Amino acid sequence: MALAKPTPRIVQLIVTGDMERASLVPSLRKHFPETVAGLDPVEWRRPQKVHEATSSRCRPDHLSRGFVALANALVAEVADASRADEPADLVLAVGDVELHNLDQIPLLVDRVRAAVNHVVEARQLSQDAEARLREALRTRGGFHLLCPMSEAYFFGGDDEPLRTLQVDPAVRGHLRDPDAERFDVIEETWAKACAAEDTRRQSLTRPEPWWREACHPKHYLQHLAPTYDEMLHGAPAFERLSWPRVPSSDLALAFARSLFEDLAAFFAVPNPLGAGATSPLTCPPKATRRSTLLLRNL
């Protein structure tokens, strides 16, 4: 009797940017095995893109259309097994913090929770059906953050992304903190442009006193390489990124390490970034009762 063919295990990402849609899968995939626990082969589907989910200022009394769209996509990927293709075994939404919410990340995560609950309740399911959906979300759905945005990781310990962009990796010395997720440029010529932009944003009809241009990796890349285009240049650089070379210490990259921890749990392998601090916002302590979670990691 012929042995049954292994069933592919499917990973589906939901992203909020074009660069991530083009390059996040190959950027992550190369650091994980081709099978789950040495058995079932893994299929990484093309990421689904949701527009503007995390690129506006969160408010505690407001649930933006972007967050609802993100939650709709996540819940649909987990719940709708009636589609023509097979439902994914792991569905992870990945968004940038952006400068809009760099000072209020807990609120951003809270809005994601609120949006997922809103979408689940809007389905008006029976009590049993809703319980099954919530269990599926706890098992197969997750939400993670890149901080403050994907381009920050180009300034970690791997030289390849900056060399790909024809930028001298020595510019990492212009960062206040070697942790790429605490991106903050202190280079003198850039500081003048940052001060001008910060002043401009504070003088808008709706002032943005929380904005700090020095913490914007993409704008700094455009300062270093004026022709920088996130699809033409950023996507290939992100695809080539060697994530294990990025952390500057075991306390660095808490949000990225949380994402890798979630994927490592799915693949049943050690975290490719090694042991170190994760963010309690997107990676609950192992002692957390799973029944208290909304998603795998929230």
Buried (B, 14 or more C-beta within 10 A) or exposed (E): EEEEEEEBBBBBBBBBBBBBBBBBBBBBBEBBEEBBEEEBEBBBBEBBBBEBBBBBBBEEEEBBEBBBBBBBBBBBBBBEEEEEEEBBBBBBBBBBBBBBBBEBBEBBBBBBBBBBBBBBEEEEBEEEEBEEBBEBBBBBBBBBBBBBBBBBBBBBBBBBBBEBBEBEBEBBEBBEEBBBBBBBBEBEEBBEBBEEBBEEBEEEEEEBEBBBBBBBBBBBBBBBBEEBEBEEBBBBBBBBBBBBEBBBEEEBBBBBBBBBBBBBBBBEBEBBBEEBBBBEBBBBEEEEEEEEBBBBBB
